Amino acid sequence: MDYFKILNMNREPFSSSPGPAFFFASTVHLACLQQLEIAIRLRRGLNVVMGDVGTGKTTLCRQLILRFTESEDDRREIETHLLLDPSFSAPREFLAAVSFGLAGVESAESEWQLKEGIKNYLFQKGVDENKTVVLIIDEGQKLPEFCLEILREFLNYDTNGNKLLQIVIFAQNEFREILDGYKNFADRVNQYYLLKSLNFRETRAMIRFRLAQAAHPAEGPRLFTFPALWTIYRATGGYPRRIITLCHHILLAMIIRNRARAGWFLVWSAARRLTPDPGRPKRWTATTTALATALFLAFIALWYAPAPQNIVRHPLPPVLTASLATPAEKSEPLIPPGSMATTSKSAPPIQPTPTAERSVRKPDPGQTAIPPAPPTKAAPAPSSPETVLPGNADPKKKIPSQLGRLKLREGDSIPLLLREIYGNNGTANLHTVALANPHITDMNRVRAGETISLPAIPASPGFLVPGKIWVQMAKKTALEDACRLFKDYPSDMPPIRLIPSWNPREGLVFTIVLKNGFSSAEAARDAIQHLPTGAKIMQKPEKDTVFFAN
């Protein structure tokens, strides 16, 4: 029987398997994932991730592999190989496993032949085919010393520019002692990353995220009270694996006891069964009871308030509201798609003002006065209004070579920035941006306040799915203004994306649209009713439009 269906969910929210859909991108895990991705794309060699039991190392390992299969370019340029259990008893056994994983060959007469086969394979992939080969080792604390020596030899296979084999080791904290005893290998580590447990805010967000992913509606049910969430955090210490295990047992207890919601006492009872410590219950009872009572009284209004039935119009920051609706935008007619802008063939003559008449100098008596020209009749105005080009349009504009320059803010990273602007942070884009910023010597380490130039990289508009209707939220002519508006966008509103493009009439523009398109114009107009003033249906781009995002 699927117990989760009783709780109105379509799959198990707290499964012990590392499902990709349930990966919660906490601050620690996301930062680690981004740094590993940059190091691999730059071919820096050896990277080590360490953490206590249950901190999410295996889940992070699977996410790293999935990241390199998201785009066609990555699947073509990067190949990953996973080694789950490195507890080998002899060097030949380890070499055979690596050789079979990389090249599919595990039989050879000697260890030297196995090493030569691996070396030839790496040079063929890295030099001839320009591919990045990644070897990911889980449970790295089980690596014997002879395996470290073989991996050190693999790191000697390089070109003048980079390493031919990228190695990522995920290990428990005791791996540090192994590295301390093998300095020749530890000196080759490009970067260490230590995974820590989650704080209370991240623990609460992780539980709600998993419930939302498993629930039928878009938002998951609130199965835990606030004191219950705090008790879960105190019982697990913020370790993801412990959180998942405890929440699973809590849901089972809710079903057995016919409860619709879990309180702190039910959580404490489930935690006591998982960790039977004779000295813990009394301390827990006194501390948790006092804390739960105080928190329950403080948050009772919030947690028992009726949920809103309709979509509420959310206020936006002043910068976004100003950019979405201005008096000029409300009065300016929209240009029909496909129409060419024209200018009026004739205009009524300009009548001289009284001031101009007084300023005309009278002719001298000895000069022959030039008779004024007879007034010309103005051509009749056309019966239908004519379309006029916007004031900033210039047909002679050329395709720009640069989107603009940005000053990095606290928390920004290069891969995240490229994904937000270009829609893709693949190897080609990362390499192009690195060439445009020679002042940044290490793309893996950038500080807040640094300025980065973003080149204009033409791309196919794969995001414009045929048959979809897109809603435009705003349009900017400066990259800095568009990024500020994008980052200040409220998180509780429908997701958006940034689309840089160029056309001969508008020049370089940055359009902000809803990330998800609509199946019909009627559905789009219905959604616009619940969006800030100024949102409108995006017009179909002209054929000569060049996009810089995919």
C-alpha positions in Angstrom: 0.0 0.0 0.0 1.2 3.5 -0.8 0.9 5.3 2.5 1.5 8.7 1.0 -1.7 8.6 -1.0 -3.6 8.7 2.3 -2.0 12.1 2.9 -3.1 13.3 -0.6 0.4 12.9 -2.2 1.3 11.2 -5.4 4.8 9.9 -4.3 6.8 9.3 -1.2 8.2 12.7 0.1 10.9 11.3 2.4 12.4 8.5 0.4 15.9 7.3 1.4 16.9 7.2 -2.3 18.7 10.3 -3.7 15.9 11.3 -6.2 16.9 14.3 -8.4 13.5 15.8 -8.1 13.9 16.0 -4.3 17.3 17.7 -4.3 17.0 20.7 -2.0 19.5 23.4 -3.1 20.6 24.8 0.3 23.1 27.5 0.5 25.9 25.1 1.3 25.1 22.5 -1.3 24.4 25.0 -4.0 27.7 26.8 -3.4 29.6 23.5 -3.5 27.9 22.4 -6.7 28.8 25.7 -8.4 32.4 25.6 -7.4 32.8 22.0 -8.5 31.2 22.8 -11.9 33.5 25.7 -12.5 36.6 23.7 -11.5 35.7 20.9 -13.8 34.9 23.2 -16.8 38.3 24.9 -16.2 40.0 21.5 -15.9 41.7 22.2 -12.6 42.3 18.5 -11.8 41.6 17.2 -8.3 38.8 18.4 -6.0 37.7 17.0 -2.6 34.3 17.3 -0.9 34.2 16.1 2.7 31.3 16.0 5.2 29.9 14.1 8.1 27.6 11.1 7.7 24.3 12.1 6.2 25.2 15.6 5.0 24.2 14.9 1.4 27.4 13.9 -0.3 25.9 11.1 -2.4 23.0 13.3 -3.5 25.4 16.1 -4.4 27.4 13.6 -6.4 24.3 12.6 -8.5 23.4 16.2 -9.0 26.9 17.0 -10.3 26.5 14.2 -12.9 23.0 15.5 -13.9 24.3 19.0 -14.4 26.6 17.8 -17.2 23.7 16.2 -19.0 21.3 19.1 -19.1 22.4 20.6 -22.5 23.5 19.0 -25.7 26.8 20.8 -25.6 27.7 19.4 -22.2 26.7 15.9 -23.3 28.9 16.2 -26.3 31.9 17.8 -24.5 31.9 16.3 -21.0 31.8 12.6 -20.0 31.5 11.5 -16.4 32.3 8.2 -14.8 31.2 7.2 -11.3 33.1 4.9 -9.0 30.9 3.9 -6.0 33.0 1.7 -3.8 36.8 2.2 -4.0 37.7 -0.4 -1.4 40.2 -2.4 -3.6 42.6 -5.0 -2.4 45.3 -4.6 -5.0 46.6 -1.9 -7.5 45.7 -4.1 -10.5 42.1 -4.4 -9.3 41.8 -0.7 -9.1 43.4 -0.1 -12.5 41.1 -2.7 -14.1 38.0 -1.0 -12.6 39.2 2.5 -13.8 40.1 1.1 -17.3 36.8 -0.6 -17.6 34.9 2.5 -16.5 36.7 4.8 -18.9 37.4 2.8 -22.0 35.5 -0.4 -21.4 38.7 -2.5 -21.2 39.7 -4.4 -18.1 42.0 -7.2 -19.3 45.7 -6.7 -19.7 48.8 -8.6 -19.0 50.4 -6.2 -16.6 49.7 -3.1 -14.5 51.9 -1.1 -16.9 49.7 -2.0 -19.9 46.6 -0.9 -18.0 48.2 2.4 -17.2 49.2 2.9 -20.8 45.7 2.1 -22.0 44.2 4.7 -19.6 46.8 7.3 -20.6 46.2 6.8 -24.4 42.5 7.0 -23.8 42.8 10.3 -21.9 45.1 11.8 -24.6 42.7 10.7 -27.3 39.6 12.3 -25.5 41.3 15.4 -24.1 43.6 16.3 -27.0 42.2 14.8 -30.2 38.5 15.2 -29.4 38.8 18.1 -26.9 36.6 16.4 -24.4 36.6 16.7 -20.6 36.8 13.4 -18.8 35.6 13.4 -15.2 36.1 10.6 -12.6 33.9 10.9 -9.6 34.7 8.7 -6.6 32.1 8.3 -3.8 33.0 6.9 -0.3 36.5 8.3 -0.8 37.5 7.5 2.8 37.8 3.8 1.7 40.6 4.5 -0.8 43.8 2.6 0.1 47.1 4.3 -0.1 48.1 2.6 -3.4 44.9 4.0 -5.0 46.0 7.6 -4.0 49.4 6.9 -5.6 47.8 5.8 -8.9 45.4 8.8 -8.9 48.5 11.0 -8.4 50.1 9.5 -11.5 46.8 10.1 -13.4 47.1 13.8 -12.5 50.5 13.9 -14.3 48.7 13.4 -17.6 48.2 17.0 -18.8 48.8 19.4 -21.6 50.4 22.8 -21.4 47.0 24.3 -20.5 45.1 21.8 -18.3 44.7 18.4 -16.8 43.4 15.5 -18.9 41.5 13.8 -16.1 39.3 15.7 -13.6 38.9 13.9 -10.3 36.2 14.6 -7.7 36.4 12.7 -4.4 33.4 12.7 -2.0 34.5 11.4 1.4 33.7 11.4 5.1 35.7 13.6 7.5 38.2 10.9 8.3 39.6 11.3 4.8 41.4 14.4 6.1 43.6 12.1 8.2 44.5 10.1 5.2 45.4 13.2 3.3 47.6 14.4 6.2 49.6 11.3 5.9 50.0 11.5 2.2 51.3 15.1 1.5 52.4 14.3 -2.1 48.7 13.7 -3.0 47.2 16.4 -0.8 49.4 19.1 -2.4 47.6 18.5 -5.7 44.1 19.2 -4.5 42.7 22.2 -6.3 40.0 22.9 -3.6 38.5 21.4 -0.5 34.9 21.9 0.3 33.4 20.9 3.7 29.7 20.2 3.9 27.9 21.3 7.1 24.5 20.5 8.5 21.5 22.7 7.8 20.3 25.5 10.1 16.7 25.7 11.3 15.5 27.9 8.4 17.0 25.5 5.8 15.6 22.5 7.7 12.1 23.9 7.6 12.5 24.9 3.9 13.8 21.4 3.0 10.8 19.7 4.6 8.3 22.0 2.9 10.1 21.6 -0.4 9.8 17.8 -0.3 6.2 17.9 0.7 5.5 20.3 -2.2 7.3 18.0 -4.7 5.3 15.0 -3.6 1.8 16.7 -3.3 -0.9 16.8 -6.0 -1.4 20.6 -5.9 1.4 23.0 -6.5 1.8 23.8 -2.8 2.3 20.9 -0.4 0.1 20.4 2.6 1.2 21.8 6.0 1.6 18.5 7.9 3.9 19.9 10.6 3.3 22.7 13.1 6.0 25.2 13.8 6.9 23.7 17.1 7.1 20.3 15.4 9.5 21.7 12.8 11.7 23.1 15.6 11.7 19.7 17.4 12.7 18.0 14.1 15.6 20.3 13.8 16.7 19.8 17.4 16.4 16.0 17.1 18.4 15.7 13.9 20.9 18.5 14.2 20.1 19.6 10.7 21.6 16.6 9.0 19.6 15.9 5.8 19.6 12.1 6.1 18.4 12.2 9.7 15.7 14.7 8.8 14.4 12.5 6.0 14.4 9.3 8.2 12.6 11.1 11.1 10.0 12.7 8.9 9.2 9.3 7.3 8.5 7.8 10.7 6.4 10.8 11.7 4.2 10.4 8.6 3.7 6.7 9.5 2.8 7.7 13.1 0.3 10.3 11.7 -1.5 7.6 9.7 -1.5 5.1 12.5 -2.9 7.6 14.9 -5.3 9.2 12.4 -3.8 12.6 12.7 -4.0 15.3 10.0 -1.1 17.3 11.4 2.0 16.5 13.5 2.7 18.4 16.7 5.9 18.6 18.7 4.9 15.7 21.0 4.4 13.3 18.1 7.8 14.3 16.7 9.4 13.8 20.1 7.9 10.3 20.4 9.1 9.3 16.9 12.6 10.7 17.6 12.8 8.8 20.9 12.0 5.5 19.1 14.8 6.2 16.6 17.4 7.3 19.2 16.7 5.5 22.5 18.8 7.4 24.9 17.7 7.0 28.6 19.0 10.4 29.6 17.4 12.3 26.7 13.6 12.2 27.3 13.6 14.2 30.5 15.8 17.0 29.1 13.7 17.0 25.9 10.4 17.1 27.8 11.3 20.1 29.9 13.0 22.1 27.1 10.7 21.3 24.3 7.5 21.7 26.3 8.4 25.3 27.3 9.6 26.2 23.9 6.7 24.6 22.1 4.2 26.5 24.3 5.8 29.8 23.7 6.1 29.3 19.9 2.6 27.9 19.7 1.1 31.0 21.3 3.2 33.3 19.1 2.4 31.6 15.8 -1.2 30.4 16.3 -2.7 33.2 14.4 -0.3 32.6 11.4 -0.7 28.8 11.2 -4.5 28.6 11.8 -5.5 31.6 9.6 -7.7 30.5 6.6 -5.8 30.2 3.4 -6.7 32.7 0.6 -9.0 31.3 -2.0 -8.1 33.8 -4.8 -4.9 35.0 -6.3 -3.9 38.3 -4.6 -2.2 41.1 -6.4 1.2 41.4 -4.9 2.9 44.8 -4.6 6.2 45.1 -6.5 9.3 47.1 -5.6 9.2 50.7 -6.8 11.8 50.1 -9.5 9.7 47.3 -11.1 6.5 49.1 -10.8 7.9 52.2 -12.5 9.3 50.1 -15.3 6.1 48.2 -15.9 3.8 51.2 -16.2 4.6 54.7 -17.2 2.3 57.4 -18.7 4.2 57.2 -22.0 3.7 53.5 -22.3 0.0 53.7 -21.6 -0.6 56.2 -24.3 1.8 54.8 -26.9 0.1 52.5 -29.5 1.5 49.0 -30.0 3.2 48.3 -33.3 1.5 45.4 -35.0 3.8 42.5 -35.6 5.3 42.4 -39.1 4.3 46.0 -40.0 7.0 48.4 -41.2 7.3 51.8 -39.6 6.7 54.8 -41.9 6.9 58.6 -41.6 4.2 61.0 -42.7 4.4 62.2 -46.3 3.5 65.8 -45.5 2.9 68.0 -42.6 1.0 71.2 -42.0 3.1 74.3 -42.4 4.6 75.8 -39.3 2.8 79.1 -38.5 5.1 81.9 -37.3 4.5 82.8 -33.7 3.9 86.5 -32.7 7.4 86.5 -31.1 8.9 85.4 -34.4 7.1 88.2 -36.3 8.4 90.9 -34.0 11.9 89.6 -34.4 11.9 89.9 -38.2 14.1 92.8 -39.3 12.4 95.4 -41.7 14.2 95.8 -45.1 16.1 99.0 -45.8 14.3 101.7 -47.9 16.9 101.3 -50.6 16.5 97.6 -51.0 13.8 95.8 -53.0 11.6 94.0 -50.7 11.1 90.3 -51.4 7.4 89.5 -51.5 6.5 86.7 -49.1 5.8 83.4 -50.7 2.2 82.4 -51.0 1.1 79.9 -48.4 1.1 76.3 -49.5 -1.8 74.1 -48.8 -1.1 71.2 -46.6 -1.7 67.8 -48.0 -4.8 66.1 -46.5 -4.0 63.9 -43.5 -4.4 60.2 -44.1 -7.7 58.7 -43.0 -6.0 56.0 -40.9 -3.3 56.6 -38.3 0.3 55.9 -39.4 2.8 53.9 -37.4 5.8 55.8 -36.4 9.2 54.4 -35.3 10.1 54.8 -31.6 12.2 57.8 -30.8 15.3 55.8 -30.0 15.1 53.6 -33.1 18.0 53.8 -35.5 18.0 51.6 -38.7 21.7 52.0 -39.0 22.5 50.3 -35.7 24.8 47.3 -35.9 24.7 44.1 -33.9 26.5 44.8 -30.6 29.6 42.9 -29.6 28.8 43.4 -25.9 25.7 43.2 -23.8 27.1 45.5 -21.1 29.1 45.5 -17.9 27.9 44.4 -14.4 29.3 45.0 -11.0 29.0 41.7 -9.0 26.9 41.8 -5.9 27.2 39.8 -2.7 26.3 36.2 -3.4 26.8 36.4 -7.2 28.7 33.7 -9.0 29.8 33.4 -12.6 27.8 30.2 -13.5 24.6 31.6 -11.9 25.0 34.9 -13.7 25.5 33.2 -17.1 22.5 31.0 -16.5 20.3 34.1 -15.7 21.4 36.1 -18.7 22.3 33.6 -21.4 20.0 30.8 -20.2 23.0 28.5 -20.3 26.4 28.3 -18.5 28.0 25.7 -20.7 31.6 25.4 -21.6 31.4 27.6 -24.7 29.8 30.5 -22.9 32.1 30.2 -19.9 35.1 30.3 -22.2 33.9 33.3 -24.2 33.2 35.3 -21.0 36.6 34.3 -19.6 38.3 35.7 -22.7 36.3 38.9 -22.5 37.5 39.4 -18.9 41.3 39.0 -18.8 41.5 40.9 -15.6 39.8 38.0 -13.8 42.5 35.4 -13.4 40.4 32.8 -11.6 36.7 32.5 -12.6 36.2 30.3 -9.6 37.0 33.1 -7.2 35.3 36.5 -7.8 34.6 39.1 -5.2 31.6 41.4 -4.7 32.4 44.7 -6.4 34.3 43.3 -9.3 33.1 44.4 -12.8 32.5 41.8 -15.5 32.0 42.3 -19.2 29.3 40.2 -20.9 29.9 39.6 -24.6 27.0 39.4 -27.0 26.8 35.7 -27.9 24.2 35.0 -30.6 22.0 31.9 -29.9 19.0 30.1 -31.2 15.8 31.1 -29.3 15.0 27.6 -28.1 12.9 29.0 -25.3 10.3 30.3 -27.8 8.3 27.2 -28.1 6.0 27.3 -31.1 2.3 27.7 -30.3 3.0 29.3 -26.9 1.8 32.7 -25.8 4.3 34.7 -23.7 3.6 37.5 -21.2 6.0 40.4 -21.2 6.6 42.0 -17.8 9.1 44.8 -18.6 11.6 45.9 -21.2 14.9 47.7 -20.5 17.7 49.1 -22.7 20.5 48.8 -20.2 21.8 45.5 -18.8 22.4 46.8 -15.3 18.8 48.1 -15.1 17.4 44.7 -16.3 19.5 42.7 -13.9 18.5 44.9 -11.0 14.9 44.5 -11.9 15.3 40.7 -12.3 17.0 40.2 -9.0 14.6 42.4 -7.0 11.6 40.5 -8.4 9.5 39.1 -5.6 10.0 35.4 -5.1 6.3 34.7 -4.4 5.3 35.8 -7.9 5.3 33.6 -11.0 8.9 32.9 -12.2 10.5 35.1 -14.9 13.4 35.0 -17.2 15.6 37.6 -19.0 15.9 37.7 -22.8 18.6 39.9 -24.3 18.0 40.6 -28.1 18.7 43.1 -30.9 16.8 44.3 -33.9 17.4 47.2 -36.3 14.5 49.3 -34.9 15.0 49.1 -31.1 18.6 48.2 -30.9 19.8 46.2 -27.9 16.9 45.5 -25.5 16.4 43.2 -22.5 12.9 41.8 -22.2 11.6 40.2 -19.0 8.9 37.6 -19.5 7.1 35.0 -17.5 9.2 31.8 -17.6 6.3 29.6 -18.6 4.3 30.3 -21.7 0.5 29.9 -22.1 -1.4 27.6 -24.5 -3.8 30.3 -25.6 -4.2 34.1 -25.6 -7.2 33.8 -23.4 -5.2 32.0 -20.7 -2.5 34.6 -20.9 -5.0 37.5 -20.6 -6.5 35.7 -17.6 -3.1 35.5 -15.9 -2.4 39.2 -16.7 -5.4 40.1 -14.6 -3.5 39.0 -11.5 -0.1 40.6 -12.5 1.1 44.1 -11.9 -0.2 46.9 -14.2 1.8 47.0 -17.4 2.1 43.3 -18.0 1.0 42.4 -21.6 1.1 39.7 -24.2 4.5 39.7 -25.9 4.4 40.4 -29.6 5.9 37.9 -32.0 9.6 39.0 -32.7 10.5 40.1 -36.2 12.5 37.8 -38.4 15.6 40.0 -38.3 15.7 39.8 -34.4 19.0 38.4 -33.0 18.7 36.6 -29.6 21.6 36.3 -27.1 19.9 33.6 -24.9 18.7 30.1 -25.4 
